[in-house]
Amino acid sequence: MWTMVVLGALIALDGLVSLAMPGMVYGEGVQIALGVLLFIAPWVMGYTEFNGASWTSWIAGVLTVIAGAAAMPVANAAHRTAGQH
């Protein structure tokens, strides 16, 4: 349970930082990495026998990776625009 709580809090915190500073490109990369960690957590942390927790990790992990990947082009554009003076 604590694995999911900690990873969920880190994902939420990274999302808030990305909203506050949209020009930071690495925020989406962190989001993708955290999504991958959440996806593999049931196997690494050994809670695959708990179906509800495992499926929650897998679905939330995939959705986090998709959201991070979808936001990457927008963050790149904002970063390029912010860099121009």
PALUMTI-964250 format. One record per residue: residue in three letters; x, y, z of N, C-alpha, C in turn. Coordinates in steps of 0.02 Angstrom, whole numbers, padded with zeros to 5 digits. Example, Ala and Ser with C-alpha at 12.3 -4.5 7.8 and 13.67 -1.06 7.14 Angstrom:
REM residues 2
{bavo "ALA" {00660 -00284 00390} {00615 -00225 00390} {00660 -00165 00390}}
{bavo "SER" {00642 -00112 00354} {00684 -00053 00357} {00645 00002 00394}}
***
This chain:
REM residues 85
{bavo "MET" {00041 -00059 00000} {00000 00000 00000} {00044 00062 00000}}
{bavo "TRP" {00097 00063 00039} {00138 00123 00044} {00173 00139 -00022}}
{bavo "THR" {00187 00087 -00060} {00217 00099 -00126} {00170 00140 -00170}}
{bavo "MET" {00107 00121 -00170} {00058 00157 -00210} {00047 00228 -00183}}
{bavo "VAL" {00046 00236 -00118} {00036 00302 -00088} {00094 00349 -00105}}
{bavo "VAL" {00155 00324 -00097} {00214 00366 -00110} {00219 00383 -00185}}
{bavo "LEU" {00211 00333 -00228} {00215 00347 -00300} {00158 00393 -00322}}
{bavo "GLY" {00099 00384 -00295} {00043 00428 -00311} {00056 00499 -00289}}
{bavo "ALA" {00084 00508 -00229} {00100 00575 -00205} {00154 00607 -00249}}
{bavo "LEU" {00204 00569 -00269} {00256 00596 -00313} {00229 00615 -00382}}
{bavo "ILE" {00183 00574 -00408} {00152 00590 -00472} {00110 00654 -00466}}
{bavo "ALA" {00072 00660 -00413} {00032 00721 -00402} {00076 00782 -00394}}
{bavo "LEU" {00129 00776 -00355} {00175 00831 -00344} {00208 00853 -00409}}
{bavo "ASP" {00230 00804 -00449} {00260 00820 -00514} {00210 00854 -00560}}
{bavo "GLY" {00148 00831 -00558} {00095 00862 -00599} {00083 00935 -00579}}
{bavo "LEU" {00084 00948 -00514} {00074 01017 -00491} {00133 01062 -00511}}
{bavo "VAL" {00194 01035 -00506} {00253 01073 -00527} {00250 01086 -00602}}
{bavo "SER" {00228 01037 -00641} {00223 01047 -00713} {00170 01099 -00731}}
{bavo "LEU" {00117 01101 -00693} {00066 01153 -00704} {00092 01222 -00686}}
{bavo "ALA" {00131 01226 -00633} {00157 01290 -00610} {00211 01317 -00657}}
{bavo "MET" {00251 01271 -00685} {00306 01291 -00730} {00302 01250 -00795}}
{bavo "PRO" {00258 01271 -00842} {00247 01230 -00901} {00307 01226 -00949}}
{bavo "GLY" {00356 01268 -00941} {00414 01266 -00986} {00466 01214 -00966}}
{bavo "MET" {00457 01181 -00909} {00505 01131 -00887} {00492 01065 -00924}}
{bavo "VAL" {00537 01047 -00968} {00527 00987 -01009} {00537 00924 -00969}}
{bavo "TYR" {00582 00925 -00921} {00598 00863 -00885} {00540 00840 -00840}}
{bavo "GLY" {00493 00883 -00825} {00436 00863 -00783} {00395 00807 -00814}}
{bavo "GLU" {00386 00810 -00879} {00349 00757 -00913} {00390 00692 -00915}}
{bavo "GLY" {00456 00698 -00920} {00498 00638 -00917} {00494 00604 -00849}}
{bavo "VAL" {00492 00645 -00797} {00485 00618 -00729} {00417 00584 -00722}}
{bavo "GLN" {00366 00615 -00751} {00298 00586 -00749} {00298 00517 -00783}}
{bavo "ILE" {00330 00512 -00840} {00333 00448 -00876} {00371 00396 -00834}}
{bavo "ALA" {00427 00416 -00805} {00466 00369 -00763} {00426 00346 -00703}}
{bavo "LEU" {00390 00391 -00671} {00349 00372 -00613} {00293 00325 -00634}}
{bavo "GLY" {00264 00337 -00693} {00213 00292 -00719} {00239 00222 -00731}}
{bavo "VAL" {00300 00217 -00758} {00331 00152 -00769} {00344 00118 -00701}}
{bavo "LEU" {00369 00156 -00653} {00380 00127 -00586} {00315 00102 -00555}}
{bavo "LEU" {00262 00140 -00564} {00197 00119 -00537} {00173 00056 -00572}}
{bavo "PHE" {00185 00050 -00637} {00164 -00009 -00675} {00202 -00071 -00653}}
{bavo "ILE" {00267 -00066 -00641} {00305 -00126 -00623} {00305 -00140 -00547}}
{bavo "ALA" {00277 -00094 -00508} {00278 -00102 -00435} {00247 -00167 -00410}}
{bavo "PRO" {00191 -00192 -00438} {00164 -00255 -00412} {00213 -00313 -00415}}
{bavo "TRP" {00254 -00316 -00467} {00302 -00371 -00473} {00363 -00358 -00429}}
{bavo "VAL" {00387 -00297 -00429} {00447 -00281 -00390} {00434 -00284 -00315}}
{bavo "MET" {00378 -00258 -00294} {00362 -00255 -00223} {00323 -00317 -00199}}
{bavo "GLY" {00304 -00361 -00245} {00275 -00425 -00227} {00203 -00424 -00204}}
{bavo "TYR" {00162 -00382 -00234} {00091 -00383 -00215} {00046 -00401 -00274}}
{bavo "THR" {00071 -00444 -00318} {00030 -00465 -00375} {-00029 -00509 -00354}}
{bavo "GLU" {-00024 -00541 -00296} {-00080 -00583 -00274} {-00140 -00542 -00251}}
{bavo "PHE" {-00131 -00478 -00240} {-00187 -00433 -00222} {-00212 -00401 -00287}}
{bavo "ASN" {-00264 -00431 -00315} {-00288 -00411 -00381} {-00308 -00338 -00385}}
{bavo "GLY" {-00343 -00313 -00336} {-00365 -00243 -00337} {-00308 -00194 -00338}}
{bavo "ALA" {-00259 -00205 -00294} {-00201 -00161 -00292} {-00159 -00167 -00355}}
{bavo "SER" {-00151 -00227 -00380} {-00111 -00237 -00441} {-00142 -00203 -00500}}
{bavo "TRP" {-00207 -00213 -00510} {-00241 -00181 -00567} {-00241 -00105 -00561}}
{bavo "THR" {-00248 -00081 -00500} {-00244 -00008 -00490} {-00176 00018 -00510}}
{bavo "SER" {-00123 -00016 -00491} {-00056 00005 -00510} {-00046 00002 -00585}}
{bavo "TRP" {-00069 -00052 -00616} {-00059 -00060 -00688} {-00097 -00006 -00727}}
{bavo "ILE" {-00160 00004 -00710} {-00200 00053 -00747} {-00175 00124 -00734}}
{bavo "ALA" {-00162 00141 -00672} {-00137 00208 -00656} {-00068 00220 -00687}}
{bavo "GLY" {-00026 00169 -00689} {00039 00175 -00720} {00035 00189 -00794}}
{bavo "VAL" {-00008 00151 -00829} {-00017 00162 -00901} {-00046 00231 -00914}}
{bavo "LEU" {-00096 00252 -00876} {-00126 00318 -00886} {-00075 00374 -00873}}
{bavo "THR" {-00032 00364 -00824} {00019 00414 -00809} {00070 00420 -00865}}
{bavo "VAL" {00090 00363 -00892} {00137 00364 -00949} {00105 00398 -01009}}
{bavo "ILE" {00042 00382 -01023} {00006 00412 -01080} {00000 00488 -01070}}
{bavo "ALA" {-00017 00509 -01010} {-00024 00581 -00996} {00043 00617 -01003}}
{bavo "GLY" {00095 00587 -00978} {00162 00618 -00984} {00185 00622 -01055}}
{bavo "ALA" {00173 00569 -01094} {00193 00569 -01164} {00151 00618 -01205}}
{bavo "ALA" {00087 00625 -01189} {00045 00672 -01224} {00064 00744 -01209}}
{bavo "ALA" {00089 00757 -01149} {00107 00825 -01129} {00177 00845 -01154}}
{bavo "MET" {00216 00797 -01175} {00285 00811 -01197} {00289 00862 -01254}}
{bavo "PRO" {00250 00855 -01308} {00254 00905 -01362} {00234 00975 -01339}}
{bavo "VAL" {00185 00980 -01296} {00162 01045 -01271} {00217 01077 -01228}}
{bavo "ALA" {00249 01037 -01186} {00303 01063 -01144} {00363 01084 -01186}}
{bavo "ASN" {00378 01045 -01238} {00433 01064 -01283} {00419 01131 -01317}}
{bavo "ALA" {00357 01140 -01340} {00338 01203 -01373} {00342 01261 -01324}}
{bavo "ALA" {00319 01251 -01263} {00321 01304 -01213} {00394 01320 -01195}}
{bavo "HIS" {00435 01270 -01193} {00506 01280 -01177} {00540 01320 -01232}}
{bavo "ARG" {00526 01304 -01295} {00555 01341 -01351} {00530 01413 -01352}}
{bavo "THR" {00466 01423 -01338} {00439 01490 -01338} {00467 01532 -01281}}
{bavo "ALA" {00476 01501 -01223} {00503 01536 -01165} {00576 01554 -01175}}
{bavo "GLY" {00612 01516 -01215} {00683 01528 -01227} {00697 01584 -01276}}
{bavo "GLN" {00646 01603 -01315} {00655 01657 -01364} {00643 01724 -01333}}
{bavo "HIS" {00687 01771 -01347} {00678 01839 -01320} {00674 01889 -01375}}
***
